[in-house]
Amino acid sequence: MTTLARRSSTSRTSKGDGPTSGLTLSETYQLSIVDPSTNTFGPASYAWAFTDYGGNTNTATGSTAQYAAYIDEPFTISIARTRATQTDTLTLRERGNELDRSNGLAFVRNLIP
C-alpha cells in the first residue's frame, strides 16, 4: 500500500496586526491510496483517522481523503485497510509543513516488503 499526499488548497488566516498577520496557518491536503495488492487479492476498504495535536479526530472512508492541517503542528494519520476479515493499520506522525514536501508529493510510503 502506498500513500500519496498533495496540497489541494491553502487557507489564509489573519490574526490582526501581530507577527502572524496574513500568514498561512493551515493547508488542505488530498491524500490517496495506491494499493497494488488489489490486483492479486481483490478490493479493500480504507478508513482514515486524522488526530491533531490537541487530540481532536476527523475521520473519512474510501481510497482518498482530505484533511486540513495546521502547518506547524504535529498530527497523526491512521489508515486501516480491510479486506475480507483481515485489517491492517498504518499510522504516520507528520507536521503540516512537512506533509507537502517534494513538490506536492508530500510523502510516498511503499509498504510492500
DRENBA-925505 format. One record per residue (C-alpha): y negated, z negated, x negated. Coordinates in Angstrom, 3 decimals, decimal comma, always signed. Example, Ala and Ser with C-alpha at 12.3 -4.5 7.8 and 13.67 -1.06 7.14 Angstrom:
// residues 2
v; w; u
+4,500; -7,800; -12,300
+1,060; -7,140; -13,670
END
This chain:
// residues 113
v; w; u
+0,000; +0,000; +0,000
-3,388; +0,942; -1,384
-6,680; -0,372; -0,042
-9,908; +1,614; -0,360
-13,388; +0,333; +0,439
-16,554; +2,367; +0,907
-20,039; +1,263; +1,823
-20,877; +2,691; +5,211
-24,326; +1,208; +5,803
-26,888; -1,201; +4,452
-28,588; -3,978; +6,354
-32,030; -4,917; +5,056
-33,359; -8,293; +5,977
-36,721; -9,703; +5,018
-37,254; -13,419; +4,634
-41,029; -13,360; +4,797
-43,094; -13,293; +1,627
-40,627; -15,158; -0,594
-38,596; -13,816; -3,516
-36,001; -12,204; -1,206
-38,567; -10,332; +0,870
-37,296; -6,814; +1,533
-34,074; -7,290; -0,410
-30,703; -6,084; +0,780
-28,816; -9,178; +1,854
-25,716; -7,611; +3,385
-23,706; -4,401; +3,252
-21,285; -2,982; +5,801
-18,081; -1,585; +4,342
-15,422; +0,701; +5,758
-12,003; -0,279; +4,410
-8,920; +1,914; +4,759
-5,209; +1,538; +4,077
-3,312; +4,315; +2,359
+0,355; +3,379; +2,656
+2,796; +5,916; +1,168
+5,741; +3,753; +2,253
+5,282; +5,079; +5,797
+6,808; +8,374; +4,584
+10,038; +6,547; +3,718
+10,149; +3,516; +6,013
+8,141; +4,632; +9,028
+4,895; +3,442; +10,604
+3,468; -0,036; +10,211
+0,711; -2,035; +11,856
-2,090; -3,776; +9,965
-4,040; -6,922; +10,783
-7,185; -7,745; +8,802
-8,885; -11,118; +8,401
-12,226; -11,473; +6,609
-13,303; -15,022; +5,780
-16,806; -15,601; +4,433
-17,924; -18,323; +2,022
-18,653; -20,645; +4,958
-15,162; -20,336; +6,447
-16,146; -18,003; +9,317
-13,427; -15,453; +10,094
-13,650; -11,934; +11,548
-10,505; -10,004; +12,426
-9,562; -6,381; +13,028
-6,404; -4,337; +13,525
-5,445; -0,815; +12,518
-5,446; +1,179; +9,294
-9,243; +0,946; +8,978
-11,678; -1,924; +9,373
-15,396; -2,560; +8,943
-16,891; -5,707; +7,506
-20,488; -6,751; +6,834
-20,590; -8,846; +3,651
-23,444; -10,805; +2,130
-23,966; -9,181; -1,257
-23,791; -12,247; -3,495
-21,406; -14,424; -1,527
-17,642; -14,519; -2,045
-15,302; -13,680; +0,807
-11,572; -13,275; +1,322
-9,832; -10,202; +2,712
-6,335; -10,770; +4,044
-4,276; -7,784; +5,199
-0,930; -8,268; +6,932
+1,338; -5,224; +7,201
+4,096; -5,477; +9,807
+6,973; -3,036; +10,016
+9,828; -3,916; +12,390
+10,263; -7,675; +11,804
+9,021; -7,694; +8,184
+5,444; -8,837; +7,479
+3,856; -8,510; +4,025
+0,455; -10,049; +3,324
-2,095; -9,166; +0,672
-5,054; -11,470; +0,010
-8,052; -10,497; -2,137
-11,131; -12,517; -3,064
-14,288; -10,443; -3,641
-18,078; -10,598; -3,651
-20,017; -8,128; -1,549
-21,929; -6,704; -4,502
-18,673; -6,055; -6,370
-16,886; -4,526; -3,401
-18,959; -1,353; -3,738
-18,443; -0,723; -7,440
-17,293; +2,647; -8,731
-19,408; +4,925; -6,521
-18,149; +3,792; -3,147
-14,518; +3,460; -4,139
-15,057; -0,267; -4,114
-11,595; -1,251; -5,059
-8,348; +0,567; -5,173
-5,293; -1,636; -5,381
-1,990; +0,155; -5,817
+0,602; -2,359; -4,701
+3,622; -0,203; -5,337
+5,503; -1,624; -8,345
END
